[in-house]
């Protein structure tokens, strides 16, 4: 159903009508309310979603009391400031605060001047969420009524909730570490001499986007290769990932070696993790260093391609972005001082740190709708950490960098940057 795959800002009356056509039934991630619920009821519903698997509350929808199947979409009267009110309730009424999204008023498909609202809350990595005022910890369960409802959690459920969150976070960490190890195996194989010594490995860039809560598999293993083959991006006159390179199958993953030509790798796995890594230093007109335009081009390419992959998988939710640069101490960064300027400027780069990494939190909606904003945030952190803060100190400089990346990728200059 479209409401699960679309950003709330794009949901239309036709998407709500689809709920009727599909005879949608209330479930662990979906609930219908015929009237605007009270503050206490709203917080119980939304906190139970956050404490379980996340979910959607559709206000203005009637359902069959026996089986929870949707019956109609009569809508409710439009409420001024409804979105802001729900956000404030969730901030003030829960510890830790709930993070929710609320749609604008959506005209009811049945007409008559009524509207519907859709409220979404994602599975939370800071759960459990308690309602303030000793109102308890709520989860989604069908234990008592064979209907999924918000119920107070008992002690065992509370402990299970904590353990499950820990398992999900551990899985995300292990997925990234496994991808890193695969890249190291591949890259060391290319740069090991006959005596078994690493030679000329150089500076490396690793970029990972993964669902913040990899609790459910987005793919079956046998679907991975097809997904990689069909979700490609034109890049510098060729295709990324390189169509001439075989797609390797490894446990839970499809992997393309030399994905961006040269010493690079791309991995997609069943949990929705996307891992990109490449060697970034090279000899540029007789000077060894990291070419700024090429590096920015990689960042833009990886962000745009990741958006295409996750949209194709139907993922909608929070994302964890991890960036690492390795072996960069003393490696200069090379770039032109101005567009069309003669010669290459050589900046010192990192003088003390050889490796660094950082994480960013974002959402699929921002990845799909405002990828350039994510690119700018990555560049701001990377270049500051590499001793090049002066290149990112103003919004206009960041925008110029993004344009440089688009041009390097042979995509032309973006008309409007979506910061």
C-alpha positions in Angstrom: 0.0 0.0 0.0 1.2 3.4 -0.9 1.1 5.0 2.5 3.9 2.6 3.6 6.2 3.5 0.7 5.6 7.2 0.2 6.7 10.2 2.2 3.8 11.6 4.1 4.1 14.9 2.2 3.2 13.0 -1.0 0.2 11.0 0.2 -3.0 11.8 -1.8 -6.7 11.0 -1.5 -6.0 8.2 -4.1 -3.6 6.6 -1.7 -6.2 6.6 1.0 -8.7 5.2 -1.4 -6.2 2.4 -2.0 -6.7 1.3 1.6 -10.4 0.8 0.9 -9.8 -1.0 -2.4 -7.3 -3.3 -0.7 -9.7 -3.8 2.3 -6.8 -3.0 4.6 -7.0 -4.5 8.1 -5.6 -3.0 11.3 -2.3 -4.8 12.1 0.8 -4.4 14.2 1.8 -1.3 12.1 -1.6 0.2 11.1 -4.6 1.6 13.0 -7.7 3.5 12.0 -9.5 6.1 14.1 -12.8 7.5 13.0 -12.5 10.6 15.3 -9.5 12.8 16.3 -8.1 10.9 19.3 -7.5 12.6 22.6 -4.0 13.5 23.8 -3.7 10.4 26.1 -5.1 8.1 23.4 -2.8 9.5 20.8 0.3 9.1 23.0 -0.7 5.5 23.9 -1.0 4.6 20.2 2.1 6.3 19.0 4.3 5.2 21.8 3.2 1.6 21.3 4.2 1.8 17.7 7.6 3.3 18.6 8.1 0.6 21.2 7.3 -2.2 18.8 7.9 -2.0 15.0 6.8 1.5 14.1 3.5 2.2 12.4 0.8 4.5 10.9 -2.3 6.0 12.5 -5.0 7.0 10.0 -7.4 9.5 11.4 -10.8 9.8 9.6 -11.2 6.1 8.8 -13.9 3.8 10.2 -13.3 0.1 10.7 -15.2 -3.1 11.5 -15.1 -3.6 15.2 -14.9 -7.4 14.8 -11.9 -7.8 12.5 -10.5 -4.3 12.1 -11.1 -4.1 8.4 -11.5 -0.6 7.0 -15.1 0.3 6.1 -15.0 3.9 5.0 -13.1 7.2 4.9 -15.6 9.8 6.1 -12.9 12.0 7.4 -13.0 14.6 10.2 -13.2 18.3 10.5 -9.9 20.0 9.6 -8.1 21.2 12.8 -5.8 24.3 12.6 -2.3 23.5 13.9 -3.0 19.8 14.2 0.5 18.8 13.0 2.2 21.1 15.5 0.0 19.9 18.3 0.8 16.3 17.8 4.5 17.0 17.6 4.4 19.0 20.8 2.4 16.3 22.6 5.0 13.7 21.7 7.8 15.9 22.8 6.3 16.8 26.2 4.4 13.6 27.0 7.0 10.9 26.6 10.4 10.1 28.0 12.4 10.0 25.9 10.4 12.2 23.5 8.7 10.5 20.5 9.8 11.5 17.0 6.7 11.5 14.7 5.7 12.8 11.3 2.2 14.2 10.7 0.7 14.7 7.2 -1.0 17.9 6.1 -4.8 17.6 6.0 -5.6 15.2 3.1 -9.1 15.7 1.5 -11.2 12.7 2.3 -11.9 10.6 -0.9 -15.6 10.7 0.0 -15.7 14.5 -0.3 -18.1 16.5 1.8 -15.3 18.9 2.9 -13.8 16.5 5.4 -10.1 15.6 5.7 -7.9 12.7 6.9 -4.6 12.8 8.7 -1.8 10.2 8.6 0.6 10.0 11.6 3.8 8.0 11.3 6.2 6.9 14.0 9.2 4.8 13.3 10.6 1.9 15.4 12.7 3.7 17.9 16.3 3.0 18.7 15.9 4.9 22.0 13.0 2.8 23.2 11.4 2.0 25.6 9.3 5.2 25.6 7.4 5.8 28.9 4.4 8.2 29.0 5.0 10.9 31.6 2.8 11.2 34.6 3.2 7.5 35.5 1.1 6.5 32.5 3.2 3.5 31.7 5.0 1.7 28.9 2.9 0.7 26.0 3.5 -1.9 23.2 1.5 -3.2 20.2 0.1 -6.7 21.0 -2.8 -9.0 20.2 -2.4 -11.0 23.4 -5.8 -10.2 25.0 -8.2 -9.5 22.1 -6.8 -11.1 18.9 -6.7 -7.5 17.7 -3.5 -5.5 17.7 -3.9 -2.7 20.3 -1.9 -0.6 22.6 -1.4 -2.5 25.9 0.7 -1.9 29.0 3.9 -3.9 28.9 4.8 -6.3 31.7 8.2 -6.8 33.2 9.2 -9.6 30.8 8.1 -7.6 27.7 10.0 -4.6 29.0 13.2 -6.7 29.3 12.6 -8.3 25.9 12.2 -4.9 24.4 15.6 -3.8 25.7 17.2 -7.0 24.5 15.7 -6.7 21.0 16.8 -3.2 20.6 20.3 -4.2 21.6 20.2 -7.1 19.0 19.1 -4.7 16.2 21.9 -2.2 17.0 24.4 -5.1 17.2 23.3 -6.4 13.8 23.8 -3.0 12.2 27.3 -2.8 13.6 28.2 -6.3 12.5 26.8 -5.7 9.0 29.1 -2.7 8.5 32.1 -4.5 10.0 31.6 -7.5 7.7 31.4 -5.2 4.6 34.6 -3.4 5.7 36.4 -6.7 6.1 35.3 -7.8 2.6 36.7 -4.5 1.2 40.0 -5.0 3.1 40.3 -8.5 1.8 39.7 -7.3 -1.8 41.9 -4.3 -1.7 44.8 -6.0 0.1 44.7 -8.8 -2.5 45.3 -6.2 -5.2 48.2 -4.4 -3.3 50.1 -7.4 -1.9 53.5 -8.2 -3.5 54.9 -11.7 -3.9 56.5 -11.5 -0.5 53.1 -10.9 1.1 53.7 -7.3 1.9 51.1 -4.5 1.4 52.4 -1.9 -1.1 50.9 1.3 -2.3 47.5 0.8 -0.7 46.9 4.5 -0.5 44.0 6.6 0.9 40.6 4.9 1.1 37.0 6.2 1.3 34.2 4.1 2.8 30.5 5.2 2.6 27.6 3.2 4.1 23.9 3.8 4.2 21.8 1.3 6.3 18.3 1.4 7.9 18.8 2.6 11.4 16.8 -0.4 12.6 17.6 -3.4 10.4 14.9 -5.5 12.0 13.4 -6.9 8.8 14.9 -8.1 5.6 14.2 -5.9 2.6 15.2 -8.6 0.0 15.4 -12.3 -0.4 18.9 -13.4 -1.3 17.9 -14.5 -4.8 16.5 -11.0 -5.5 19.8 -9.1 -4.7 21.5 -9.6 -8.1 18.5 -8.5 -10.0 18.2 -5.4 -7.8 21.8 -4.4 -8.4 21.5 -5.0 -12.2 18.4 -2.9 -12.6 19.2 0.0 -10.4 22.2 1.5 -12.1 23.3 5.1 -12.6 25.0 6.7 -15.6 28.3 8.1 -14.5 31.2 9.7 -16.5 30.0 8.1 -19.7 29.8 4.6 -18.2 27.4 2.8 -15.9 27.7 2.5 -12.1 28.0 -0.2 -10.8 30.2 -1.3 -13.7 28.1 -3.6 -15.9 31.3 -5.3 -17.1 32.1 -6.6 -13.6 30.5 -9.8 -12.4 28.2 -9.7 -9.4 29.5 -11.9 -6.7 27.1 -13.7 -4.3 28.3 -13.9 -0.7 26.4 -14.6 2.5 23.4 -12.2 2.6 25.0 -9.9 0.0 25.6 -9.2 -3.7 28.9 -7.5 -4.4 30.4 -5.8 -7.4 34.2 -5.5 -7.5 35.6 -2.5 -9.5 32.1 -1.0 -9.3 33.4 2.5 -10.0 36.4 1.3 -12.1 39.8 1.0 -10.4 40.0 -0.2 -6.8 36.4 0.1 -5.7 33.6 -2.1 -4.4 29.8 -1.9 -4.0 27.8 -4.2 -1.7 24.0 -4.6 -1.2 22.6 -6.9 1.3 19.2 -8.4 2.4 18.9 -6.0 5.3 19.0 -2.9 3.0 22.6 -2.0 3.8 24.5 -0.3 1.0 28.3 -0.2 1.2 30.5 1.8 -1.2 34.3 1.9 -0.9 37.1 3.1 -3.2 40.7 4.2 -3.3 40.8 8.0 -3.6 44.4 9.1 -4.0 46.0 9.2 -7.5 48.7 10.8 -9.5 47.2 14.1 -10.9 49.5 15.7 -13.5 52.6 14.5 -11.7 51.3 15.3 -8.2 50.1 12.5 -5.9 47.1 13.5 -3.9 43.3 13.4 -3.5 41.5 15.1 -6.3 38.7 17.2 -4.7 36.4 17.0 -7.7 36.7 13.3 -8.0 36.1 12.8 -4.3 33.0 15.0 -4.3 31.8 13.2 -7.4 32.0 9.9 -5.5 29.9 11.3 -2.6 27.2 12.6 -5.0 27.2 9.3 -6.9 26.9 7.1 -3.8 24.1 9.3 -2.3 22.1 9.4 -5.5 22.6 5.6 -6.2 21.7 4.7 -2.6 18.4 6.6 -3.0 17.6 4.7 -6.1 18.3 1.4 -4.5 16.3 2.0 -1.3 13.3 3.5 -3.2 13.3 0.4 -5.4 13.3 -1.8 -2.3 10.3 0.1 -0.9 12.1 1.2 2.2 10.6 4.2 4.1 12.2 5.1 7.5 15.2 6.4 9.4 18.7 5.8 8.0 22.2 5.6 9.5 25.0 7.0 7.4 28.6 6.0 8.2 31.6 7.6 6.5 35.3 6.6 7.0 38.5 7.9 5.5 41.7 6.0 6.0 45.4 6.6 5.4 45.1 10.3 4.6 47.7 11.9 6.8 50.1 14.0 4.8 48.2 13.3 1.5 47.5 16.7 -0.2 44.1 17.6 -1.7 44.2 18.9 -5.2 41.8 21.4 -6.7 41.6 24.5 -8.9 41.4 27.8 -7.1 38.7 29.0 -9.3 36.6 27.7 -12.2 38.8 27.8 -15.3 41.9 28.8 -13.3 45.3 27.7 -14.6 47.1 25.0 -12.5 46.2 23.0 -9.5 46.2 24.2 -5.9 47.7 21.7 -3.4 46.3 21.9 0.1 48.1 20.2 2.9 45.2 18.1 4.2 45.3 16.2 7.4 48.5 16.8 9.4 47.8 14.6 12.5 44.9 12.2 11.9 45.6 9.3 9.6 42.0 7.9 9.9 38.7 9.3 10.9 35.1 8.4 10.7 31.7 9.8 11.7 28.0 8.9 11.5 24.9 10.9 10.4 21.3 10.3 11.0 18.8 11.0 8.2 15.6 9.6 6.6 14.6 8.0 3.4 12.4 11.0 2.7 15.4 13.3 2.8 17.5 10.9 0.7 14.8 10.7 -2.0 13.7 14.3 -2.0 16.8 16.3 -0.9 19.9 14.2 -1.6 22.1 17.3 -2.2 21.5 18.3 1.4 22.9 15.0 2.6 25.9 15.5 0.2 26.6 18.9 1.8 26.4 17.5 5.3 28.9 14.8 4.4 31.3 17.2 2.7 31.1 19.6 5.7 32.2 16.9 8.1 34.8 15.3 5.8 36.6 18.5 4.7 36.6 20.0 8.2 38.1 16.8 9.6 40.7 16.7 6.8 41.9 20.2 7.5 40.0 21.9 4.7 37.3 23.8 6.8 37.8 26.9 4.7 36.2 25.1 1.7 32.9 24.6 3.5 32.5 27.7 5.8 29.6 29.2 3.9 26.5 27.7 2.2 27.6 29.1 -1.2 30.9 27.3 -0.9 29.1 24.0 -0.1 26.8 24.5 -3.1 29.8 25.2 -5.3 31.3 21.9 -4.2 28.1 20.0 -5.0 28.1 21.5 -8.5 31.7 20.5 -8.9 30.7 16.9 -8.1 27.9 17.0 -10.6 30.2 18.3 -13.3 32.9 15.7 -12.5 30.2 13.0 -12.9 29.3 14.4 -16.3 25.8 15.2 -15.1 25.9 19.0 -15.8 25.2 21.6 -13.2 22.1 21.0 -11.0 19.5 23.7 -11.6 18.3 23.9 -8.0 20.3 22.5 -5.1 18.0 20.8 -2.6 19.7 21.6 0.7 
